[in-house]
Amino acid sequence: ETLQRIVSTLVNKNDEIHNFIDVLNHTISNIQVNSSNAISELDEEFDGLYSVLHEMKGSMANTIQQEEARKIQALQAQLSQCSRALESSEELLELAVQSLDIKNPVELLEVENIDWLVTVASAFRLSMKPKVSDSMTHMTVDFALEKRMLQAVKFLPVPKAPQIDVAACLVADNCITISWRMPEEDSRIDHFVLEYRKTNFDGLPRLKGEQRWELVDYIKATQYTLSGLKFDTKYMNLRVQACNKAAAGEYSDPVTLETKAFVFSLDSTSSHLNLKVEDTYVEWDPTGGKGQEKIKGKENKNSNTASPKRSTNSLRALARGSRDRFAGESYTVLGDTAVESGQQYWEVRAQKDCKSYSVGVTYRNPGKFDQLGRTNSSWCIHINNWLQTTFSAKHNNKAKTLDIPVPDRIGVYCDFDKGQLSFYNANSKTLLYTFRTKFTQPLLPGFMIWCGGLTVSTGLQVPSAVKTLQKSENGLGGSTSSLNNVA
């Protein structure tokens, strides 16, 4: 036995090392891929920067060219004006010079208005200053600051990995509240990303054989609640990642929170022929499944190989002692998993057209004609909607009428170790009835139905309100000794 334990330990350790080697190889591969991606992203950023600079250069050069054209146009207009004035002035000068050579007073009188012509000449109204300057210094740029900024460009600081506060995490009411903090204050954090996945392994997640991570993005707070979960595995891995505007940091070390709950399906091999069973749903079938039995019989006749599902059901039947399915008026189906210890909880919802149904538990291997609550090895509450509604708790062929409204959803709470079976209004979490006894055998969930259908919800944890009520309950429910004989 010692060697066997050593071999088993070594095998497990070898498996862990193999898995860790796979993790390391996977990490190396990811580093290579992520490095290539980072270089590609860097090229894209610089190409974008080059594009912006090229666009800015073209725009600013165009502005300089426009300023050059404006100034040249202004100076050319001034130059044209000066040319016309110079031409007029030269004509006057020539006239004045010619007048100096006139000796005849009569002829001189004919040009006596030459002084007026000079006075109004355009040459004397010209501004001898260029309208615009030849300087283009106002178009000079100084990129000294920008150069310093570009030279200071470094890789953006990647946010550090958050730290999950396991003590502040809470698993209750089919919800998980996870809380975390940053190792140091970082004002550049924009949001967080939470990833989670279900697992049956305690500790670090395995690389192989695991479910994929589910993601919750853009969490602004440092706490988040996952609600409406079905706890159909033992644990849940969770990890958190911090992100700023440009980069995402490393994930936190994953934590594993226990989410174990009671999970079962309805065992079709145990059901009455008048019941149609599908996983967690049972429905009254007035045909008695005769059509299906004929088809199944024909299939079995033509096939020598049993289906995997039938093989599984056959194994379950053997585990129960090869008990025949329910018959007669025991329209019953059982769960395929027994309660053997601890506190368990599940819920049942009946269709509105259900005429009669029972919800409870029974020891294994009840008689094929036994009905829930009519034996000393089964406990249940029974609802009868035929003619008028009656609501009662039943055990050992005794019943106690419950003078309370029938809820549309019933919660079943079983504390196997303390010998307590309680029924609750699943919506309000108010207590309907409690059985107290000593359970001597494992208990199977049991359901009886006549007309209509029942839906069973499993993978549920004991609600916090139920736990609180269990602590404070003192005589609100009855016990099996208070049940009256059924007429």
DAKA-V791538 format. One record per residue. RES is the residue in one small letter. SS is DSSP state (2 for helix, 1 for strand, 0 for the rest). PHI is phi in radians with two decimals (* if undefined). Layout:
res={RES	RES}
ss={SS	SS}
phi={PHI	PHI}
This chain:
res={e	t	l	q	r	i	v	s	t	l	v	n	k	n	d	e	i	h	n	f	i	d	v	l	n	h	t	i	s	n	i	q	v	n	s	s	n	a	i	s	e	l	d	e	e	f	d	g	l	y	s	v	l	h	e	m	k	g	s	m	a	n	t	i	q	q	e	e	a	r	k	i	q	a	l	q	a	q	l	s	q	c	s	r	a	l	e	s	s	e	e	l	l	e	l	a	v	q	s	l	d	i	k	n	p	v	e	l	l	e	v	e	n	i	d	w	l	v	t	v	a	s	a	f	r	l	s	m	k	p	k	v	s	d	s	m	t	h	m	t	v	d	f	a	l	e	k	r	m	l	q	a	v	k	f	l	p	v	p	k	a	p	q	i	d	v	a	a	c	l	v	a	d	n	c	i	t	i	s	w	r	m	p	e	e	d	s	r	i	d	h	f	v	l	e	y	r	k	t	n	f	d	g	l	p	r	l	k	g	e	q	r	w	e	l	v	d	y	i	k	a	t	q	y	t	l	s	g	l	k	f	d	t	k	y	m	n	l	r	v	q	a	c	n	k	a	a	a	g	e	y	s	d	p	v	t	l	e	t	k	a	f	v	f	s	l	d	s	t	s	s	h	l	n	l	k	v	e	d	t	y	v	e	w	d	p	t	g	g	k	g	q	e	k	i	k	g	k	e	n	k	n	s	n	t	a	s	p	k	r	s	t	n	s	l	r	a	l	a	r	g	s	r	d	r	f	a	g	e	s	y	t	v	l	g	d	t	a	v	e	s	g	q	q	y	w	e	v	r	a	q	k	d	c	k	s	y	s	v	g	v	t	y	r	n	p	g	k	f	d	q	l	g	r	t	n	s	s	w	c	i	h	i	n	n	w	l	q	t	t	f	s	a	k	h	n	n	k	a	k	t	l	d	i	p	v	p	d	r	i	g	v	y	c	d	f	d	k	g	q	l	s	f	y	n	a	n	s	k	t	l	l	y	t	f	r	t	k	f	t	q	p	l	l	p	g	f	m	i	w	c	g	g	l	t	v	s	t	g	l	q	v	p	s	a	v	k	t	l	q	k	s	e	n	g	l	g	g	s	t	s	s	l	n	n	v	a}
ss={0	2	2	2	2	2	2	2	2	2	2	2	2	2	2	2	2	2	2	2	2	2	2	2	2	2	2	2	2	2	2	2	2	2	2	2	2	2	2	2	2	2	2	2	2	2	2	2	2	2	2	2	2	2	2	2	2	2	2	2	2	2	2	2	2	2	2	2	2	2	2	2	2	2	2	2	2	2	2	2	2	2	2	2	2	2	2	2	2	2	2	2	2	2	2	2	2	2	2	2	0	0	0	0	2	2	2	2	2	2	0	0	0	2	2	2	2	2	2	0	0	2	2	2	0	0	0	0	0	0	0	0	0	0	0	0	2	2	2	0	0	0	0	2	2	2	2	2	2	2	2	0	0	0	0	0	0	0	0	0	0	0	1	1	0	2	2	2	0	1	1	1	0	0	1	1	1	1	1	1	1	0	0	0	0	0	0	0	0	0	1	1	1	1	1	1	1	1	1	0	0	0	0	0	0	0	0	0	0	0	0	0	0	1	1	1	1	1	1	0	0	0	1	1	1	1	0	0	0	0	0	0	0	0	1	1	1	1	1	1	1	1	1	0	0	0	0	1	1	1	1	0	0	0	1	1	1	1	0	0	0	1	0	0	0	1	1	2	2	2	0	0	0	0	1	1	1	1	0	0	1	1	1	1	0	0	0	0	0	2	2	2	2	2	2	2	2	2	2	2	2	2	0	0	0	0	0	2	2	2	2	2	2	2	2	2	2	2	2	0	0	0	0	0	0	0	0	0	0	0	0	1	1	1	1	1	1	1	1	0	0	0	1	1	1	1	1	1	1	1	0	0	0	0	0	1	1	1	1	1	1	1	1	0	0	0	0	0	0	0	0	0	0	0	0	0	0	1	1	1	1	1	1	1	0	0	0	0	0	1	1	1	1	1	1	0	0	1	1	1	1	0	0	0	0	0	0	0	1	1	1	1	1	1	1	0	0	0	0	1	1	1	1	1	1	0	0	0	0	0	1	1	1	1	1	1	0	0	0	0	0	0	1	1	1	1	1	1	1	1	0	0	1	1	1	1	1	0	0	1	0	0	0	2	2	2	2	2	2	2	2	2	0	0	0	0	0	0	0	2	2	2	0	1	1	0	0}
phi={*	-1.12	-1.09	-1.10	-1.12	-1.11	-1.06	-1.08	-1.11	-1.14	-1.08	-1.10	-1.14	-1.08	-1.08	-1.11	-1.15	-1.03	-1.10	-1.18	-1.06	-1.06	-1.08	-1.11	-1.08	-1.12	-1.16	-1.04	-1.05	-1.13	-1.07	-1.10	-1.14	-1.17	-1.13	-1.06	-1.12	-1.14	-1.14	-1.08	-1.14	-1.13	-1.03	-1.10	-1.13	-1.19	-1.05	-1.14	-1.13	-1.04	-1.09	-1.12	-1.11	-1.10	-1.15	-1.09	-1.07	-1.10	-1.15	-1.22	-1.13	-1.10	-1.11	-1.09	-1.11	-1.16	-1.15	-1.06	-1.12	-1.09	-1.17	-1.11	-1.09	-1.13	-1.22	-1.16	-1.13	-1.16	-1.13	-1.12	-1.11	-1.14	-1.11	-1.14	-1.14	-1.15	-1.12	-1.15	-1.15	-1.18	-1.14	-1.13	-1.10	-1.12	-1.12	-1.13	-1.12	-1.11	-1.17	-1.14	-1.56	-1.40	-1.84	-1.37	-1.07	-1.12	-1.16	-1.13	-1.08	-1.22	-1.99	-1.21	-1.58	-1.13	-1.16	-1.20	-1.11	-1.18	-1.10	-1.60	-1.12	-1.15	-1.09	-1.51	-1.87	-1.31	-1.54	-1.61	-2.20	-1.03	-1.15	-2.25	-1.53	-1.48	-1.34	-2.15	-1.12	-1.24	-1.79	-1.44	-1.94	-2.17	-1.71	-1.05	-1.13	-1.11	-1.11	-1.12	-1.13	-1.15	-1.16	-1.56	-1.13	-2.33	-1.12	-1.06	-1.15	-1.34	-1.00	-1.28	-1.25	-1.13	-2.05	-1.35	-1.56	-1.06	-1.12	-1.58	-1.33	-2.38	-2.05	-2.86	0.96	1.00	-2.29	-2.19	-1.83	-2.01	-2.20	-2.58	-2.58	-1.50	-1.10	-2.63	-1.08	-2.46	-1.26	-1.53	-1.18	-1.70	-2.85	-2.13	-2.12	-1.92	-2.15	-2.57	-2.74	-1.43	-2.74	-1.89	-1.89	-1.57	1.93	-1.12	-1.17	-1.43	-1.39	-1.78	1.20	-1.91	-1.27	-1.29	-1.24	-1.66	-2.11	-2.12	-1.85	0.98	-1.55	-1.54	-1.60	-1.83	-2.69	-2.63	-2.03	-1.57	-2.07	1.15	-1.49	-1.87	-1.56	-1.70	-2.31	-1.39	-2.43	-2.44	-1.54	-2.37	-2.62	-2.26	-2.28	-1.68	-2.33	-1.81	-1.13	-2.12	-2.44	-1.93	-1.46	-1.28	-1.26	-1.18	-1.04	-1.18	-1.95	-2.06	-1.89	-1.29	-2.27	-1.14	-2.57	-1.42	-2.15	-2.66	-2.10	-1.37	-1.53	-1.12	-1.25	-1.69	-1.40	-1.14	-1.11	-1.47	-2.03	-1.81	-1.99	-2.42	1.01	-2.08	-2.35	-2.24	-2.38	-1.13	-2.19	-1.13	-1.32	1.26	1.18	-1.12	-1.07	-1.19	-1.12	-1.11	-1.11	-1.11	-1.09	-1.15	-1.12	-1.13	-1.20	-1.59	-2.30	-1.69	-1.92	-1.37	-1.24	-1.00	-1.13	-1.16	-1.11	-1.09	-1.10	-1.16	-1.10	-1.11	-1.10	-1.11	-1.11	-1.57	1.60	0.95	-1.21	-1.20	-1.21	-1.14	-2.56	1.12	-1.74	-1.60	-1.40	-2.14	-2.42	-1.93	-1.33	-1.63	-2.29	-1.66	-1.56	-2.04	-2.95	1.26	-1.88	-2.24	-2.62	-2.61	-2.28	-2.35	-2.15	-1.74	-1.21	-1.15	-1.61	-1.16	-1.50	-2.79	-2.75	-2.28	-2.31	-3.08	-2.41	-2.62	-1.17	-1.15	1.03	-1.23	-1.17	-1.17	-1.82	-1.23	-2.00	-0.99	1.48	-1.73	-2.18	-1.43	-2.04	-2.52	-2.38	-2.85	-1.99	-2.16	-2.10	-2.11	-1.85	-1.49	1.19	-2.41	-1.43	-2.20	-2.35	-2.61	-1.82	-2.29	-2.87	0.95	1.11	-2.11	-2.38	-2.22	-1.24	-1.84	-1.55	-2.49	-1.09	-1.46	-1.31	-1.42	-2.45	-1.97	-1.74	-1.97	-2.04	-2.21	-1.85	-1.07	-1.18	-1.62	1.14	-2.26	-2.22	-2.13	-2.08	-2.26	-1.25	-1.17	-1.43	-1.63	1.08	-1.52	-1.31	-1.73	-2.93	-2.30	-1.71	-2.21	-2.81	-2.08	-1.37	-1.87	-2.44	-1.03	-1.93	-1.86	-1.04	-2.26	-2.50	-2.04	-2.62	-2.37	1.23	1.52	-2.66	-2.21	-2.01	-1.86	-1.92	-2.09	1.24	-1.85	-1.47	-1.11	-1.03	-1.02	-1.10	-1.18	-1.03	-1.11	-1.13	-1.11	-1.24	-1.70	-1.15	-2.57	1.50	-1.29	-1.81	-1.60	-2.17	-1.11	-1.23	-1.60	-1.31	-1.59	-1.12	-1.38	-1.15}
